[in-house]
Amino acid sequence: MAARDERAEILAWLSPLEPRIRHQDLRTRRADNVGEWLLHTDEFQSWCNGARHGTLICYGDPAVGKTYFR
């Protein structure tokens, strides 16, 4: 087996999800303005402008729409 073929096989084994294809698929199914309200809240604006420190985490049950959020 050639080194190139072996590398491709290893990469496919490590990440079979094909993130580029998944991203394109999700973009075509995303609804406009989902979560727009959140972007206008005082809490988000203060975090975005650096007044609040920390990591923004979007959590929730599977299949509730986190992937589709703006």
HELIX and SHEET records of a PDB file:
HELIX    1   1 ALA A    3  LEU A   14  1                                  12    
HELIX    2   2 PRO A   19  ARG A   29  1                                  11    
HELIX    3   3 GLU A   36  LEU A   39  1                                   4    
HELIX    4   4 ASP A   42  CYS A   48  1                                   7    
HELIX    5   5 LYS A   66  TYR A   68  5                                   3    
END                                                                             
